[in-house]
Amino acid sequence: MAKKSKVLLSDNFERNLADIEQFLVDAGASQTFDALLDGLDTQVIPNLEEFPAMGSLFLARDGHSVEVKRALTALRGKLNKSTELRVCLWSDYLLLYASAGKTVTLLSIKHHRQLSFDFNSRWN
């Protein structure tokens, strides 16, 4: 049996969780946060431990603007050659993670509707 990968949470991922918790409280769905934590613990993390390449390669996407192409080039330059950035959809969430050897680091998590609820306060 192959050794499982170790899954770590980045500081940014933990901040994202706090933001999601506040978002769900503001939306009147605070109980949903408990379900999120339970799902991470019982589904996402065990799956990543066993299948670290389950998400699609983030950097395989083409940028459609000059700014995005430059940002992707800069990001590629910062990554260790053995590190893959991957993205996966799970439930109502988008997760970004880095996979390097037997270590998976959860980098970011966003609820798919987090931005759409409050455009006015973000751009006024």
N, CA, C and O of each residue as an XYZ file, in Angstrom:
496
protein
N       0.841     -1.182      0.000
C       0.000      0.000      0.000
C       0.886      1.245      0.000
O       1.823      1.344      0.792
N       0.592      2.174     -0.872
C       1.372      3.405     -0.989
C       1.130      4.292      0.229
O       0.038      4.336      0.795
N       2.189      4.989      0.604
C       2.088      5.911      1.735
C       1.198      7.086      1.352
O       1.296      7.621      0.248
N       0.332      7.479      2.277
C      -0.579      8.590      2.017
C       0.160      9.913      2.094
O       1.169     10.048      2.786
N      -0.363     10.876      1.373
C       0.177     12.233      1.424
C      -0.263     12.903      2.718
O      -1.300     12.572      3.293
N       0.543     13.843      3.153
C       0.220     14.653      4.325
C      -0.471     15.918      3.815
O       0.024     16.556      2.886
N      -1.604     16.287      4.407
C      -2.343     17.478      3.992
C      -2.181     18.560      5.052
O      -2.475     18.348      6.229
N      -1.711     19.717      4.614
C      -1.497     20.867      5.499
C      -2.440     21.995      5.102
O      -2.873     22.080      3.953
N      -2.752     22.856      6.058
C      -3.566     24.042      5.787
C      -2.663     25.265      5.854
O      -1.948     25.455      6.838
N      -2.690     26.090      4.821
C      -1.913     27.329      4.840
C      -2.643     28.360      5.695
O      -3.835     28.222      5.970
N      -1.912     29.396      6.112
C      -2.527     30.495      6.859
C      -3.639     31.139      6.032
O      -4.690     31.495      6.566
N      -3.404     31.286      4.729
C      -4.419     31.876      3.861
C      -5.675     31.019      3.827
O      -6.784     31.554      3.842
N      -5.522     29.707      3.781
C      -6.675     28.812      3.780
C      -7.487     28.997      5.056
O      -8.717     29.032      5.016
N      -6.804     29.113      6.178
C      -7.501     29.320      7.447
C      -8.213     30.671      7.471
O      -9.312     30.775      8.017
N      -7.605     31.711      6.887
C      -8.286     33.011      6.776
C      -9.510     32.903      5.875
O     -10.555     33.485      6.161
N      -9.371     32.151      4.781
C     -10.514     31.939      3.894
C     -11.658     31.254      4.624
O     -12.821     31.603      4.419
N     -11.341     30.276      5.481
C     -12.383     29.603      6.258
C     -13.110     30.592      7.168
O     -14.333     30.542      7.299
N     -12.352     31.486      7.792
C     -12.966     32.504      8.652
C     -13.866     33.423      7.827
O     -14.947     33.803      8.277
N     -13.424     33.778      6.626
C     -14.239     34.618      5.743
C     -15.520     33.895      5.323
O     -16.592     34.499      5.279
N     -15.405     32.612      5.018
C     -16.579     31.830      4.637
C     -17.553     31.731      5.809
O     -18.767     31.836      5.632
N     -17.010     31.527      6.999
C     -17.875     31.456      8.177
C     -18.672     32.754      8.324
O     -19.880     32.720      8.557
N     -17.990     33.903      8.187
C     -18.685     35.186      8.298
C     -19.702     35.356      7.175
O     -20.812     35.838      7.404
N     -19.327     34.966      5.978
C     -20.229     35.037      4.830
C     -21.502     34.234      5.090
O     -22.606     34.703      4.815
N     -21.340     33.022      5.622
C     -22.500     32.168      5.877
C     -23.350     32.701      7.030
O     -24.577     32.612      6.988
N     -22.708     33.251      8.054
C     -23.455     33.872      9.154
C     -24.275     35.039      8.619
O     -25.457     35.167      8.938
N     -23.651     35.891      7.806
C     -24.350     37.047      7.226
C     -25.502     36.618      6.324
O     -26.499     37.329      6.202
N     -25.363     35.450      5.691
C     -26.400     34.948      4.793
C     -27.466     34.153      5.544
O     -28.398     33.626      4.937
N     -27.322     34.069      6.883
C     -28.294     33.327      7.686
C     -28.163     31.827      7.560
O     -29.138     31.101      7.754
N     -26.970     31.351      7.236
C     -26.755     29.911      7.030
C     -25.558     29.414      7.850
O     -24.717     28.670      7.346
N     -25.495     29.832      9.107
C     -24.330     29.497      9.931
C     -24.156     27.990     10.122
O     -23.027     27.524     10.283
N     -25.246     27.216     10.107
C     -25.142     25.767     10.273
C     -24.382     25.130      9.115
O     -23.826     24.040      9.255
N     -24.359     25.805      7.986
C     -23.665     25.290      6.806
C     -22.161     25.243      7.032
O     -21.472     24.417      6.432
N     -21.643     26.117      7.890
C     -20.206     26.126      8.159
C     -19.779     24.830      8.848
O     -18.719     24.285      8.536
N     -20.596     24.332      9.783
C     -20.276     23.061     10.440
C     -20.220     21.930      9.421
O     -19.358     21.055      9.501
N     -21.145     21.954      8.459
C     -21.143     20.933      7.404
C     -19.885     21.052      6.541
O     -19.326     20.043      6.111
N     -19.443     22.286      6.289
C     -18.203     22.504      5.527
C     -17.020     21.878      6.250
O     -16.249     21.128      5.651
N     -16.872     22.184      7.537
C     -15.747     21.636      8.300
C     -15.803     20.112      8.346
O     -14.778     19.444      8.213
N     -16.996     19.568      8.535
C     -17.150     18.115      8.560
C     -16.767     17.511      7.214
O     -16.086     16.487      7.166
N     -17.199     18.136      6.120
C     -16.865     17.633      4.788
C     -15.380     17.690      4.483
O     -14.828     16.782      3.862
N     -14.730     18.775      4.926
C     -13.282     18.857      4.744
C     -12.586     17.717      5.476
O     -11.656     17.100      4.957
N     -13.056     17.451      6.695
C     -12.437     16.434      7.544
C     -12.716     15.009      7.073
O     -11.845     14.143      7.159
N     -13.925     14.765      6.575
C     -14.304     13.384      6.242
C     -14.225     13.052      4.757
O     -14.198     11.878      4.389
N     -14.186     14.080      3.891
C     -14.165     13.812      2.455
C     -12.937     14.398      1.766
O     -12.140     13.661      1.185
N     -12.782     15.707      1.828
C     -11.738     16.376      1.046
C     -10.344     15.935      1.482
O      -9.553     15.478      0.657
N     -10.042     16.068      2.750
C      -8.683     15.747      3.214
C      -8.355     14.272      3.007
O      -7.274     13.970      2.501
N      -9.242     13.332      3.374
C      -8.914     11.922      3.084
C      -8.719     11.643      1.592
O      -7.843     10.865      1.215
N      -9.536     12.278      0.741
C      -9.358     12.081     -0.706
C      -8.009     12.616     -1.177
O      -7.329     11.970     -1.974
N      -7.622     13.787     -0.689
C      -6.325     14.356     -1.087
C      -5.156     13.539     -0.534
O      -4.112     13.440     -1.180
N      -5.321     12.962      0.637
C      -4.269     12.094      1.186
C      -4.011     10.907      0.269
O      -2.869     10.496      0.065
N      -5.071     10.377     -0.269
C      -4.949      9.196     -1.122
C      -4.756      9.531     -2.597
O      -4.058      8.810     -3.311
N      -5.367     10.613     -3.055
C      -5.325     10.987     -4.475
C      -4.930     12.457     -4.632
O      -5.773     13.280     -4.988
N      -3.677     12.800     -4.377
C      -3.274     14.211     -4.421
C      -3.393     14.854     -5.806
O      -3.399     16.080     -5.915
N      -3.485     14.063     -6.836
C      -3.605     14.621     -8.191
C      -5.055     14.657     -8.663
O      -5.304     14.723     -9.867
N      -6.006     14.615     -7.748
C      -7.412     14.546     -8.160
C      -7.913     15.843     -8.787
O      -8.840     15.805     -9.596
N      -7.339     16.972     -8.444
C      -7.763     18.246     -9.016
C      -7.108     18.490    -10.359
O      -6.092     17.878    -10.690
N      -7.695     19.385    -11.126
C      -7.100     19.707    -12.422
C      -5.916     20.658    -12.238
O      -5.855     21.405    -11.262
N      -4.991     20.621    -13.174
C      -3.808     21.477    -13.103
C      -4.196     22.933    -13.346
O      -4.719     23.279    -14.406
N      -3.937     23.764    -12.370
C      -4.307     25.171    -12.441
C      -3.564     25.899    -13.548
O      -4.150     26.711    -14.264
N      -2.271     25.609    -13.690
C      -1.452     26.325    -14.661
C      -1.600     25.793    -16.081
O      -0.960     26.301    -17.002
N      -2.432     24.780    -16.267
C      -2.687     24.283    -17.619
C      -3.679     25.182    -18.349
O      -3.864     25.054    -19.559
N      -4.306     26.077    -17.625
C      -5.264     27.005    -18.219
C      -4.527     28.131    -18.917
O      -3.497     28.611    -18.443
N      -5.066     28.541    -20.041
C      -4.480     29.670    -20.761
C      -5.081     30.963    -20.260
O      -6.279     31.043    -19.988
N      -4.248     31.966    -20.140
C      -4.755     33.288    -19.826
C      -5.324     33.928    -21.075
O      -4.811     33.728    -22.176
N      -6.375     34.691    -20.904
C      -6.995     35.325    -22.059
C      -6.707     36.820    -22.120
O      -7.192     37.515    -23.013
N      -5.929     37.302    -21.185
C      -5.551     38.718    -21.224
C      -4.052     38.801    -20.976
O      -3.439     37.869    -20.454
N      -3.484     39.913    -21.352
C      -2.044     40.119    -21.156
C      -1.706     40.043    -19.672
O      -0.699     39.445    -19.292
N      -2.547     40.650    -18.830
C      -2.293     40.676    -17.394
C      -2.278     39.268    -16.793
O      -1.409     38.933    -15.989
N      -3.254     38.455    -17.197
C      -3.336     37.094    -16.672
C      -2.155     36.262    -17.177
O      -1.571     35.491    -16.416
N      -1.806     36.414    -18.441
C      -0.663     35.667    -18.973
C       0.620     36.019    -18.223
O       1.421     35.138    -17.910
N       0.813     37.301    -17.936
C       2.006     37.718    -17.183
C       1.977     37.170    -15.762
O       3.001     36.717    -15.250
N       0.810     37.209    -15.124
C       0.693     36.693    -13.761
C       0.967     35.191    -13.715
O       1.632     34.714    -12.794
N       0.464     34.441    -14.696
C       0.713     33.005    -14.745
C       2.187     32.706    -14.977
O       2.735     31.774    -14.388
N       2.826     33.490    -15.831
C       4.264     33.316    -16.076
C       5.054     33.577    -14.793
O       5.967     32.823    -14.455
N       4.699     34.641    -14.088
C       5.379     34.968    -12.826
C       5.155     33.868    -11.793
O       6.077     33.498    -11.065
N       3.949     33.355    -11.731
C       3.638     32.291    -10.785
C       4.433     31.033    -11.097
O       4.972     30.394    -10.193
N       4.506     30.682    -12.357
C       5.306     29.503    -12.755
C       6.759     29.663    -12.317
O       7.393     28.701    -11.884
N       7.279     30.878    -12.433
C       8.662     31.141    -12.053
C       8.922     31.019    -10.562
O      10.056     30.780    -10.149
N       7.890     31.179     -9.756
C       8.035     31.107     -8.297
C       7.915     29.694     -7.753
O       8.344     29.420     -6.633
N       7.335     28.798     -8.535
C       7.092     27.443     -8.058
C       8.308     26.555     -8.233
O       9.027     26.652     -9.228
N       8.525     25.709     -7.277
C       9.514     24.652     -7.397
C       9.062     23.739     -8.531
O       7.864     23.518     -8.703
N       9.984     23.217     -9.289
C       9.640     22.377    -10.453
C       8.814     21.155    -10.076
O       8.055     20.642    -10.898
N       8.955     20.686     -8.839
C       8.202     19.493     -8.421
C       6.844     19.827     -7.810
O       6.118     18.925     -7.392
N       6.495     21.102     -7.754
C       5.216     21.513     -7.171
C       4.179     21.740     -8.261
O       4.427     22.431     -9.249
N       3.020     21.145     -8.056
C       1.898     21.338     -8.972
C       0.811     22.123     -8.246
O       0.456     21.805     -7.111
N       0.291     23.141     -8.906
C      -0.886     23.836     -8.395
C      -2.099     23.163     -9.010
O      -2.180     22.981    -10.224
N      -3.041     22.798     -8.153
C      -4.234     22.113     -8.627
C      -5.471     22.791     -8.053
O      -5.423     23.425     -6.999
N      -6.556     22.643     -8.758
C      -7.825     23.219     -8.328
C      -8.891     22.132     -8.414
O      -8.915     21.333     -9.351
N      -9.771     22.120     -7.413
C     -10.877     21.171     -7.482
C     -12.144     21.817     -6.951
O     -12.112     22.700     -6.093
N     -13.239     21.355     -7.480
C     -14.553     21.775     -7.023
C     -15.066     20.702     -6.074
O     -14.989     19.506     -6.353
N     -15.585     21.158     -4.960
C     -16.188     20.238     -4.007
C     -17.406     20.933     -3.403
O     -17.295     22.015     -2.828
N     -18.534     20.314     -3.537
C     -19.778     20.878     -3.031
C     -19.955     22.287     -3.593
O     -19.986     22.457     -4.812
N     -20.070     23.288     -2.744
C     -20.232     24.674     -3.195
C     -18.921     25.442     -3.174
O     -18.932     26.673     -3.183
N     -17.803     24.750     -3.147
C     -16.513     25.391     -2.901
C     -15.492     25.098     -4.001
O     -15.497     24.041     -4.631
N     -14.634     26.066     -4.194
C     -13.500     25.947     -5.103
C     -12.245     25.937     -4.230
O     -12.031     26.851     -3.435
N     -11.425     24.908     -4.381
C     -10.211     24.770     -3.578
C      -8.982     24.826     -4.470
O      -8.937     24.193     -5.524
N      -7.994     25.584     -4.041
C      -6.690     25.647     -4.707
C      -5.682     25.016     -3.765
O      -5.633     25.346     -2.580
N      -4.876     24.105     -4.299
C      -3.874     23.469     -3.447
C      -2.588     23.209     -4.220
O      -2.574     23.145     -5.449
N      -1.511     23.062     -3.460
C      -0.207     22.734     -4.022
C       0.121     21.293     -3.647
O      -0.057     20.877     -2.502
N       0.593     20.553     -4.616
C       0.989     19.171     -4.390
C       2.468     19.034     -4.736
O       2.888     19.299     -5.863
N       3.249     18.613     -3.738
C       4.691     18.437     -3.938
C       5.117     17.166     -3.214
O       5.122     17.110     -1.985
N       5.468     16.164     -3.980
C       5.850     14.902     -3.366
C       4.699     14.323     -2.576
O       3.608     14.130     -3.113
N       4.928     14.048     -1.319
C       3.893     13.478     -0.446
C       3.275     14.533      0.456
O       2.744     14.209      1.519
N       3.338     15.802      0.037
C       2.732     16.885      0.811
C       1.754     17.655     -0.053
O       2.076     18.076     -1.164
N       0.561     17.829      0.472
C      -0.474     18.638     -0.161
C      -0.753     19.798      0.781
O      -1.017     19.598      1.967
N      -0.694     21.013      0.245
C      -0.977     22.191      1.054
C      -2.205     22.888      0.489
O      -2.213     23.340     -0.656
N      -3.243     22.966      1.317
C      -4.452     23.676      0.914
C      -4.157     25.168      0.984
O      -3.813     25.691      2.044
N      -4.293     25.853     -0.154
C      -3.911     27.262     -0.263
C      -5.085     28.220     -0.150
O      -4.967     29.286      0.453
N      -6.218     27.839     -0.730
C      -7.352     28.756     -0.787
C      -8.641     27.971     -0.924
O      -8.681     26.911     -1.548
N      -9.700     28.516     -0.326
C     -11.039     27.956     -0.495
C     -12.011     29.122     -0.588
O     -11.935     30.075      0.187
N     -12.923     29.030     -1.545
C     -13.928     30.070     -1.747
C     -15.277     29.413     -1.991
O     -15.378     28.423     -2.715
N     -16.301     29.972     -1.385
C     -17.669     29.566     -1.697
C     -17.999     30.153     -3.063
O     -17.644     31.299     -3.338
N     -18.659     29.404     -3.909
C     -18.879     29.863     -5.285
C     -19.722     31.129     -5.359
O     -19.712     31.797     -6.393
N     -20.448     31.485     -4.309
C     -21.277     32.686     -4.350
C     -20.731     33.801     -3.457
O     -21.399     34.819     -3.274
N     -19.566     33.633     -2.913
C     -19.028     34.620     -1.979
C     -18.969     36.021     -2.557
O     -19.384     36.974     -1.897
N     -18.479     36.167     -3.740
C     -18.390     37.501     -4.336
C     -19.742     38.025     -4.790
O     -20.039     39.208     -4.624
N     -20.549     37.166     -5.352
C     -21.758     37.632     -6.019
C     -22.783     38.255     -5.075
O     -23.657     38.997     -5.523
N     -22.694     37.970     -3.797
C     -23.674     38.508     -2.871
C     -23.488     39.982     -2.583
O     -24.444     40.649     -2.187
N     -22.288     40.515     -2.766
C     -22.023     41.857     -2.264
C     -21.178     42.678     -3.227
O     -20.140     43.212     -2.836
N     -21.607     42.783     -4.473
C     -20.844     43.556     -5.452
C     -20.730     45.025     -5.070
O     -19.659     45.617     -5.203
N     -21.810     45.614     -4.603
C     -21.798     47.064     -4.339
C     -20.737     47.477     -3.322
O     -20.038     48.467     -3.537
N     -20.604     46.751     -2.238
C     -19.614     47.139     -1.229
C     -18.194     46.898     -1.703
O     -17.260     47.550     -1.235
N     -18.025     45.964     -2.630
C     -16.674     45.671     -3.120
C     -16.206     46.680     -4.146
O     -15.009     46.953     -4.235
N     -17.133     47.250     -4.935
C     -16.699     48.099     -6.038
C     -17.206     49.537     -5.986
O     -17.039     50.277     -6.956
N     -17.813     49.943     -4.896
C     -18.224     51.359     -4.764
C     -17.166     52.150     -4.037
O     -17.328     53.353     -3.830
